[in-house]
């Protein structure tokens, strides 16, 4: 029963802070519900919904894609991790992604020592060993399957070799 209904039917005001009174059956006592209880229930429900909607770390299938751009301005070898939904460029900024580049070089050695100094040599060998035609490129590219670990914010954190 709301505050107005209690005032109309019982001819008295409910105590300060009580939103309404309720009962399940006629023989039960009236139980007051405060505004604070309503707010706490809303906060708990919202927190539960947010936790269920939050993204979580996943492991998805992808490809290590190494290709050469022979344009004078941005020319050179690039390494991308392609997944179903996103492409992650891990060679554009070497400082931030150097661990992932070295990890890719370790997973697929191609006869080159896995170090950033030898990235250009490794990329050329990778493109020869895992040659791929497609993605609107006729030559100078390699593609191989891998597993990708994506964190809850959608960033690539690790790559692993597939069993096949």
C-alpha positions as a Markdown table, in Angstrom:
| # | Residue | x | y | z |
|---|---|---|---|---|
| 1 | Unk | 0.0 | 0.0 | 0.0 |
| 2 | Unk | 1.4 | 3.4 | -1.0 |
| 3 | Unk | 1.8 | 6.4 | 1.3 |
| 4 | Unk | -1.3 | 8.0 | -0.2 |
| 5 | Unk | -3.4 | 4.9 | 0.1 |
| 6 | Unk | -2.3 | 4.5 | 3.8 |
| 7 | Unk | -3.3 | 8.1 | 4.4 |
| 8 | Unk | -6.7 | 7.6 | 2.7 |
| 9 | Unk | -7.6 | 4.2 | 4.2 |
| 10 | Unk | -5.9 | 4.3 | 7.6 |
| 11 | Unk | -6.2 | 8.0 | 8.1 |
| 12 | Unk | -2.5 | 8.3 | 9.2 |
| 13 | Unk | 0.8 | 9.1 | 7.6 |
| 14 | Unk | 3.5 | 6.5 | 7.3 |
| 15 | Unk | 6.8 | 7.2 | 9.1 |
| 16 | Unk | 9.4 | 9.3 | 7.4 |
| 17 | Unk | 11.5 | 7.2 | 5.0 |
| 18 | Unk | 8.9 | 4.5 | 4.4 |
| 19 | Unk | 8.0 | 4.3 | 0.8 |
| 20 | Unk | 5.1 | 1.7 | 1.1 |
| 21 | Unk | 3.9 | -1.1 | 3.2 |
| 22 | Unk | 3.0 | -4.6 | 1.8 |
| 23 | Unk | 2.0 | -8.1 | 2.7 |
| 24 | Unk | 1.5 | -11.3 | 0.8 |
| 25 | Unk | -1.6 | -12.7 | 2.5 |
| 26 | Unk | -4.5 | -11.2 | 4.5 |
| 27 | Unk | -3.5 | -12.8 | 7.7 |
| 28 | Unk | 0.1 | -11.5 | 7.6 |
| 29 | Unk | 1.3 | -8.2 | 9.2 |
| 30 | Unk | 2.1 | -5.2 | 7.1 |
| 31 | Unk | 5.8 | -4.9 | 6.3 |
| 32 | Unk | 7.2 | -1.4 | 5.7 |
| 33 | Unk | 9.7 | -0.9 | 2.8 |
| 34 | Unk | 12.0 | 2.1 | 3.0 |
| 35 | Unk | 13.4 | 4.2 | 0.2 |
| 36 | Unk | 16.9 | 3.0 | 1.1 |
| 37 | Unk | 15.9 | -0.6 | 0.6 |
| 38 | Unk | 14.5 | 0.3 | -2.8 |
| 39 | Unk | 17.7 | 2.1 | -3.7 |
| 40 | Unk | 19.9 | -0.8 | -2.5 |
| 41 | Unk | 17.8 | -3.3 | -4.6 |
| 42 | Unk | 18.2 | -1.1 | -7.7 |
| 43 | Unk | 21.9 | -0.7 | -7.1 |
| 44 | Unk | 22.3 | -4.5 | -6.7 |
| 45 | Unk | 20.3 | -5.2 | -9.8 |
| 46 | Unk | 22.3 | -2.6 | -11.8 |
| 47 | Unk | 25.6 | -4.1 | -10.6 |
| 48 | Unk | 24.5 | -7.6 | -11.5 |
| 49 | Unk | 23.5 | -6.4 | -15.0 |
| 50 | Unk | 26.8 | -4.6 | -15.5 |
| 51 | Unk | 28.8 | -7.6 | -14.5 |
| 52 | Unk | 27.0 | -9.8 | -16.9 |
| 53 | Unk | 27.3 | -7.3 | -19.7 |
| 54 | Unk | 31.0 | -6.7 | -19.3 |
| 55 | Unk | 33.4 | -8.1 | -21.8 |
| 56 | Unk | 35.7 | -10.9 | -20.7 |
| 57 | Unk | 39.0 | -12.2 | -21.9 |
| 58 | Unk | 38.6 | -14.6 | -24.8 |
| 59 | Unk | 40.7 | -16.9 | -27.0 |
| 60 | Unk | 39.9 | -16.7 | -30.7 |
| 61 | Unk | 41.2 | -18.1 | -33.9 |
| 62 | Unk | 43.2 | -15.9 | -36.2 |
| 63 | Unk | 46.0 | -15.6 | -38.7 |
| 64 | Unk | 49.5 | -14.2 | -38.6 |
| 65 | Unk | 49.7 | -12.1 | -41.8 |
| 66 | Unk | 53.0 | -10.8 | -42.9 |
| 67 | Unk | 53.1 | -8.6 | -46.1 |
| 68 | Unk | 55.3 | -6.2 | -47.9 |
| 69 | Unk | 54.2 | -2.7 | -49.0 |
| 70 | Unk | 56.3 | -1.5 | -51.9 |
| 71 | Unk | 55.2 | 2.1 | -51.7 |
| 72 | Unk | 57.9 | 4.7 | -51.2 |
| 73 | Unk | 56.1 | 6.5 | -48.3 |
| 74 | Unk | 55.1 | 3.6 | -46.0 |
| 75 | Unk | 57.1 | 0.8 | -47.6 |
| 76 | Unk | 58.4 | -2.2 | -45.8 |
| 77 | Unk | 57.3 | -5.3 | -44.0 |
| 78 | Unk | 54.2 | -5.3 | -41.8 |
| 79 | Unk | 52.8 | -8.0 | -39.5 |
| 80 | Unk | 49.1 | -8.1 | -38.7 |
| 81 | Unk | 47.0 | -10.5 | -36.6 |
| 82 | Unk | 43.7 | -11.1 | -38.4 |
| 83 | Unk | 40.7 | -12.4 | -36.5 |
| 84 | Unk | 37.1 | -12.7 | -37.5 |
| 85 | Unk | 36.2 | -9.3 | -36.2 |
| 86 | Unk | 39.4 | -7.3 | -36.0 |
| 87 | Unk | 42.8 | -6.8 | -37.5 |
| 88 | Unk | 45.6 | -6.0 | -35.1 |
| 89 | Unk | 48.7 | -4.3 | -36.5 |
| 90 | Unk | 51.6 | -5.3 | -34.3 |
| 91 | Unk | 54.5 | -4.0 | -36.3 |
| 92 | Unk | 53.3 | -0.4 | -36.7 |
| 93 | Unk | 54.6 | 0.7 | -33.2 |
| 94 | Unk | 57.6 | -1.5 | -32.3 |
| 95 | Unk | 57.9 | -0.2 | -28.8 |
| 96 | Unk | 54.5 | -1.3 | -27.6 |
| 97 | Unk | 54.2 | -4.5 | -29.5 |
| 98 | Unk | 57.8 | -5.7 | -29.6 |
| 99 | Unk | 57.0 | -8.7 | -27.3 |
| 100 | Unk | 54.3 | -9.9 | -29.7 |
| 101 | Unk | 56.6 | -9.5 | -32.7 |
| 102 | Unk | 59.3 | -11.5 | -31.0 |
| 103 | Unk | 56.7 | -14.1 | -30.0 |
| 104 | Unk | 55.6 | -14.4 | -33.6 |
| 105 | Unk | 59.2 | -14.8 | -34.7 |
| 106 | Unk | 59.7 | -17.5 | -32.1 |
| 107 | Unk | 56.5 | -19.4 | -33.0 |
| 108 | Unk | 57.4 | -19.4 | -36.7 |
| 109 | Unk | 61.2 | -19.2 | -36.8 |
| 110 | Unk | 61.8 | -19.6 | -40.6 |
| 111 | Unk | 65.6 | -20.1 | -40.0 |
| 112 | Unk | 66.1 | -16.6 | -38.6 |
| 113 | Unk | 67.1 | -15.6 | -35.0 |
| 114 | Unk | 64.0 | -14.2 | -33.2 |
| 115 | Unk | 65.1 | -10.6 | -32.5 |
| 116 | Unk | 63.7 | -7.3 | -33.7 |
| 117 | Unk | 67.0 | -6.5 | -35.5 |
| 118 | Unk | 66.2 | -9.3 | -37.9 |
| 119 | Unk | 62.5 | -8.6 | -38.5 |
| 120 | Unk | 62.9 | -7.6 | -42.1 |
| 121 | Unk | 64.8 | -10.8 | -42.9 |
| 122 | Unk | 62.4 | -13.0 | -40.9 |
| 123 | Unk | 59.4 | -11.3 | -42.7 |
| 124 | Unk | 60.8 | -12.1 | -46.1 |
| 125 | Unk | 61.5 | -15.7 | -45.1 |
| 126 | Unk | 58.0 | -16.0 | -43.6 |
| 127 | Unk | 56.4 | -14.7 | -46.8 |
| 128 | Unk | 58.3 | -17.4 | -48.8 |
| 129 | Unk | 57.6 | -20.3 | -46.4 |
| 130 | Unk | 53.9 | -19.5 | -45.8 |
| 131 | Unk | 53.1 | -17.9 | -49.2 |
| 132 | Unk | 49.5 | -16.9 | -49.6 |
| 133 | Unk | 47.7 | -15.4 | -52.6 |
| 134 | Unk | 44.7 | -13.3 | -51.6 |
| 135 | Unk | 43.6 | -10.2 | -49.7 |
| 136 | Unk | 44.0 | -8.2 | -53.0 |
| 137 | Unk | 47.8 | -8.8 | -53.0 |
| 138 | Unk | 49.5 | -10.8 | -55.7 |
| 139 | Unk | 52.9 | -11.5 | -54.0 |
| 140 | Unk | 55.1 | -10.8 | -51.0 |
| 141 | Unk | 52.8 | -12.0 | -48.3 |
| 142 | Unk | 52.5 | -15.0 | -45.9 |
| 143 | Unk | 49.6 | -16.3 | -43.8 |
| 144 | Unk | 49.4 | -18.9 | -41.1 |
| 145 | Unk | 46.8 | -19.9 | -38.5 |
| 146 | Unk | 47.2 | -19.1 | -34.8 |
| 147 | Unk | 45.3 | -18.6 | -31.6 |
| 148 | Unk | 44.9 | -15.1 | -30.2 |
| 149 | Unk | 44.2 | -14.1 | -26.6 |
| 150 | Unk | 42.1 | -10.9 | -26.5 |
| 151 | Unk | 41.6 | -9.2 | -23.1 |
| 152 | Unk | 38.4 | -7.7 | -21.8 |
| 153 | Unk | 39.1 | -4.3 | -23.5 |
| 154 | Unk | 39.5 | -5.9 | -26.9 |
| 155 | Unk | 43.3 | -5.7 | -27.1 |
| 156 | Unk | 45.5 | -8.4 | -28.4 |
| 157 | Unk | 47.7 | -9.8 | -25.5 |
| 158 | Unk | 49.2 | -13.0 | -26.8 |
| 159 | Unk | 49.4 | -15.4 | -29.8 |
| 160 | Unk | 49.9 | -19.1 | -29.8 |
| 161 | Unk | 50.5 | -21.7 | -32.5 |
| 162 | Unk | 47.7 | -24.0 | -33.6 |
| 163 | Unk | 48.0 | -27.8 | -33.5 |
| 164 | Unk | 47.4 | -28.1 | -37.2 |
